[in-house]
């Protein structure tokens, strides 16, 4: 049985990313974080959130745990 995509709302995403809800809404508005509108709610697929979290750092800096 397929469970299909799962979705989250902006407040939960803000908590995970440790940013304001406004920042999440800006990411959605800019298209960096794709979303769908369902009823009156704007929802983000968990898959798209994971993609955002796993994208390379545009500054070229490595995280402390990265190997050379």
N, C-alpha and C positions, 0 to 999 in steps of 0.2 A: 504494500500500500504506500503510495506517495504522499508525503506530508505537505509538499508544495512550499512556496516561499513563506518565510515568516517575516513579520514587520514590527517596527518599533516607532514610537512617536518621539518628537523632538526633546521633551523633558528627560526621557530615559537615555537618549543618545548623549545629551549634554552631561548627564551624570557620569556616563562611561568615559567620555572624552575629557572630563574635568574642565569644561568650558561652559559659558552661559548658553541658555536656550536661544538667545538672540544670535550667537555665533553659529549655532547649528542651523538656524533659519537662513542665515546668510549663505552658508554652504549649499543649502537646498536651492535658494534663489539663484545662485551663481551657476548651478548645474554641476558643481563638484560632487555633490551628494544627491544622486537621483531619488525622486520620490514619486508617489502616486497619491491622488486625492481620493479618499473613500468617505462618502458622506461629507461631514464637515472637517474631517481629520486629514492631515498630511502625514503619510506613512513612508518610512524608508525600509527597504528590504535589508535584512541582516546581511545578506550576501554583498550588497553595495556598501554597507558600513565596513565590512571586513576588507573590501577592496580599497577603500579610503585609508584604512589603518595600515595596510600592507604596501602602499605605494612608496616608491623611493623618495627620500628627502631631497627636495629641489636645490637645497643649499650645498649638497654634496658632502655634508658632514655625516660622520658615522655615529651611531649610538655607542655608549661606553662599552657595551658588551660585544660589539662587532669585532671580528678578527681582521687583521690586515691582509 
